[in-house]
Amino acid sequence: MSMGKLTTTSYVVLGMVAMRGPSTSYDLKRAVNHSVGYFWPFPHAQLYSEPKRLEELGLLDLEVEPEGRRRQTYSITHEGRDALGAWLAEPTTEQLQVRDVAELKLFFGEFARPEDVLNLAREQIRQHEDRIEVYESMQARFSEREDVADRMVPLQLGLELEYAALKFWRKLEKERSSA
């Protein structure tokens, strides 16, 4: 069977189904929102189309409820686990990708009014403080659970990035407030 081209979204779906067990697309959407969605945003409509494609490739099995809502539940196949494992074993040579609208606005800040840059900094401080609160809450809730210990490692990276961004925006806000 042809493997077709697998995308990062393909691996998100395979990984989530491997991690969670049998899942509907709605289950995947909820799981992504509470996990990888914090650091790997993508259109959630893909969580409805991609499992079907992966099922056609033999990487997921599909079970449809015979009556009622006829929910479609996906399970990972041996081939799906093999594809996920092969992807995890590949070296990652891509640089960290940052798509930050605030950073983009800051880049063009010479065309903004000083108060707009100051307001941007203050809003970013609020947003980063809020995200840190969410991450620290997750860390406190799950830090003692051995079954999710590996998932806490990227959470720590996320926290470190948020602390660095918060430090930057606070410094900018202080500089622009006194200017």
C-alpha positions, 0 to 999 in steps of 0.5 A: 500500500502506498504511504502517500505524503505524510504531513506534520498534521498526519503525525499529530493525528497518528500520535494523538490516536496512539496516545489516547486510543480510539478517538473521533475527530472531535476527541482529537480536536479537544485533545489537541486544544489541551496539548500540542495546540499550545505550540503547534497551531493549525486549522482544526478542520484538518482533524476531520479530513486527515483521519479519513486520509490516514484510514485510506492509507491503512495507517488508521482503522475506522469503526462507524457506529451502526446506529444513532449519530454514526460516530466515526472512531479511529484506531491506529494500525501497526503500520500507523505505529511504524510510520509514527516511530519512523518519523520520531526517529528522523532527525529534526533539522528545522529551526524553531518557527515563530509566527508572532503577529506582535513581533511583526508589528514591532518590526514595523513599529517605526510607522506606529505611534509611540503609544501604540507600541507601548499598548502592544507591549502591555497587551503582550505582557498580559497575554504572556502572563496568562499563558504562564498561568495556564502552563504552571497550572498544567505543570502543577496538575500533572507533575506527579503523574509518571504516565505523562512525564514525557509530555511535561518536557515540552511544557517546560520548554513552553514555559521557558519561552513564555518567561523569555517573552515576558521578560522582553515585553516588560523591558520594552514597556519600561523603556517606552514608558520612560521615553 
